[in-house]
Amino acid sequence: MFQQFCQGGAAVACRVHTPEVAGSNPAPATNPRSVSPPRHSGQARRGSLPPTPRPRRAAYRYHPVPWSMRCRAAAPHPMEMTPEFSNEAVKALVRDILRHFVGHGRAISWAALADSTWNGDGHVDTWERRLRSYVEADGPMMPLDTAMRIFSALPPSAFQRIARRMGFVTAPLRVELGTTVRHAVAACARFAANGAEALQDGHLSHVKLASLSHDAFELGPIINSIAGSGSALR
């Protein structure tokens, strides 16, 4: 096949360089795009073929990839559950915390913990037995609502142990019981009015700054109560 290809190429070259044949049988152009049809003024000559239109290139539009798809494509594989967050590890952590803070001679007794966390369903003695089951070796997993009630009744250092396991540091939050949205808005308006009055003359003295600092400290528990209640507050 390669030999036939070479013979055919030689025959074409012979026709091109032969003056007698070159006029009647011109060699085909090697690059069709480099040869443009002749331009004539007016109507084309009779018998001549119309120029072959060049194929138009398809138009490509740039479609940007959304950021969410790019992040999804670049995201690694789902992280496997680490041993410190497994069910057994979490139950062991809760079990150790309850044994350290609850019981005879501890920060709070089992009876007092049951009274402060009981929601009224069933009997309080049944609820106390339920709490004691969380310190058993084969005890159940503590639900989230139960954990929130229990750790809100325990000292802040009890929940600090769970937060430390997750890599956080917590502190007791100052709140004001019975706070409403109307109360919080009125307190914020008074603080804004006092601040505007203190800055009216353009100079903030130490006395005015101390007064505003005291008002801000008193406003903190009110704002914390609104932020912590969320949609449950009316």
CORPE-V103755 format. One record per residue. N is the residue number from 1. RES is the residue in one small letter. PSI is psi in whole degrees, 0 to 359 (999 if undefined). Layout:
{{N;RES;PSI} {N;RES;PSI}}
This chain:
{{1;m;318} {2;f;325} {3;q;318} {4;q;321} {5;f;320} {6;c;320} {7;q;319} {8;g;321} {9;g;322} {10;a;322} {11;a;320} {12;v;317} {13;a;325} {14;c;318} {15;r;322} {16;v;319} {17;h;1} {18;t;118} {19;p;324} {20;e;330} {21;v;336} {22;a;327} {23;g;323} {24;s;337} {25;n;79} {26;p;150} {27;a;145} {28;p;150} {29;a;142} {30;t;330} {31;n;104} {32;p;330} {33;r;337} {34;s;345} {35;v;116} {36;s;146} {37;p;148} {38;p;144} {39;r;133} {40;h;144} {41;s;131} {42;g;210} {43;q;145} {44;a;157} {45;r;149} {46;r;136} {47;g;347} {48;s;145} {49;l;144} {50;p;147} {51;p;139} {52;t;122} {53;p;141} {54;r;141} {55;p;133} {56;r;138} {57;r;141} {58;a;141} {59;a;126} {60;y;128} {61;r;145} {62;y;120} {63;h;106} {64;p;142} {65;v;129} {66;p;152} {67;w;326} {68;s;322} {69;m;324} {70;r;319} {71;c;323} {72;r;323} {73;a;326} {74;a;352} {75;a;143} {76;p;179} {77;h;154} {78;p;137} {79;m;135} {80;e;154} {81;m;123} {82;t;153} {83;p;328} {84;e;350} {85;f;15} {86;s;167} {87;n;317} {88;e;322} {89;a;321} {90;v;317} {91;k;322} {92;a;322} {93;l;314} {94;v;321} {95;r;317} {96;d;322} {97;i;316} {98;l;321} {99;r;332} {100;h;329} {101;f;340} {102;v;138} {103;g;184} {104;h;126} {105;g;9} {106;r;192} {107;a;328} {108;i;146} {109;s;166} {110;w;322} {111;a;318} {112;a;323} {113;l;322} {114;a;321} {115;d;325} {116;s;346} {117;t;358} {118;w;134} {119;n;6} {120;g;352} {121;d;132} {122;g;222} {123;h;150} {124;v;329} {125;d;322} {126;t;323} {127;w;323} {128;e;320} {129;r;326} {130;r;320} {131;l;321} {132;r;335} {133;s;341} {134;y;349} {135;v;359} {136;e;157} {137;a;322} {138;d;34} {139;g;167} {140;p;170} {141;m;133} {142;m;126} {143;p;164} {144;l;318} {145;d;323} {146;t;319} {147;a;321} {148;m;320} {149;r;320} {150;i;312} {151;f;342} {152;s;337} {153;a;339} {154;l;167} {155;p;156} {156;p;331} {157;s;341} {158;a;312} {159;f;336} {160;q;330} {161;r;322} {162;i;317} {163;a;324} {164;r;325} {165;r;328} {166;m;359} {167;g;23} {168;f;162} {169;v;128} {170;t;162} {171;a;151} {172;p;138} {173;l;126} {174;r;123} {175;v;165} {176;e;117} {177;l;146} {178;g;15} {179;t;137} {180;t;168} {181;v;321} {182;r;318} {183;h;318} {184;a;319} {185;v;319} {186;a;320} {187;a;320} {188;c;323} {189;a;321} {190;r;320} {191;f;319} {192;a;321} {193;a;318} {194;n;322} {195;g;320} {196;a;323} {197;e;323} {198;a;330} {199;l;10} {200;q;321} {201;d;1} {202;g;357} {203;h;129} {204;l;104} {205;s;171} {206;h;327} {207;v;316} {208;k;322} {209;l;321} {210;a;322} {211;s;319} {212;l;324} {213;s;320} {214;h;317} {215;d;321} {216;a;323} {217;f;321} {218;e;334} {219;l;338} {220;g;307} {221;p;329} {222;i;315} {223;i;322} {224;n;324} {225;s;321} {226;i;316} {227;a;325} {228;g;336} {229;s;327} {230;g;223} {231;s;350} {232;a;350} {233;l;140} {234;r;999}}
